[in-house]
């Protein structure tokens, strides 16, 4: 039986699976915001800071294509994520975001904002690496465990907001569940999105610089299995084999992609 490409994709990707709507890998020094999937990032102030072709962590593990963000409320990375309102509200209530991050020595012990949902950046960021290397924010609790700020880390946050009762906000580190945050309700609230998400920004400068190797977004809350499939920092977000976390265009593109993690010399 012969399949067309669209039919084959429909056979592989389960109905209702989250779709990759944005992927930014920082491979182009002349256009750091260039998107692999979705719309290009835009910048304000000194963002995105500096660009490196390759950057190794304290364990000498390098990633290729890295931006180092800049501290201060004027320095913002804007992502037009392309996700339509969902979850039964007027805003985006079901979504996931991935960042490959590593803390510069000067940022360790400082607040490091991961994302800000308010497009005007007029209040606190909405997810942080804290001064003690826990992750979260006060409204949803911080993780009891800490991430290793000296190593490249793949942090994935999945969000599924409910009109009442418990909402589901989870943090995964290098593919494993790290912390389940606590939130009652939340539909169209603090963690819901309009058309734009701000990265590594905070209104009062609690956004100490971060080394960033990749950012990705999906239009739903990824499952634990999908999180595990994304693996560790530097692994290809669009996998070599087809999985439900990538959209149809990503699946077509997958055969041409290789893992981004550089080999040690």
Secondary structure as GFF3:
##gff-version 3
##sequence-region A 1 265
A	DSSP	alpha_helix	5	12	.	.	.	ID=ss1
A	DSSP	beta_strand	20	24	.	.	.	ID=ss2
A	DSSP	beta_strand	35	37	.	.	.	ID=ss3
A	DSSP	beta_strand	42	44	.	.	.	ID=ss4
A	DSSP	beta_strand	50	56	.	.	.	ID=ss5
A	DSSP	beta_strand	62	68	.	.	.	ID=ss6
A	DSSP	beta_strand	76	80	.	.	.	ID=ss7
A	DSSP	beta_strand	94	103	.	.	.	ID=ss8
A	DSSP	three_ten_helix	105	107	.	.	.	ID=ss9
A	DSSP	beta_strand	112	116	.	.	.	ID=ss10
A	DSSP	beta_strand	127	129	.	.	.	ID=ss11
A	DSSP	beta_strand	135	137	.	.	.	ID=ss12
A	DSSP	three_ten_helix	138	140	.	.	.	ID=ss13
A	DSSP	beta_strand	141	142	.	.	.	ID=ss14
A	DSSP	beta_strand	153	160	.	.	.	ID=ss15
A	DSSP	beta_strand	168	173	.	.	.	ID=ss16
A	DSSP	beta_strand	176	181	.	.	.	ID=ss17
A	DSSP	beta_strand	196	199	.	.	.	ID=ss18
A	DSSP	beta_strand	210	218	.	.	.	ID=ss19
A	DSSP	alpha_helix	224	230	.	.	.	ID=ss20
A	DSSP	alpha_helix	248	254	.	.	.	ID=ss21
###
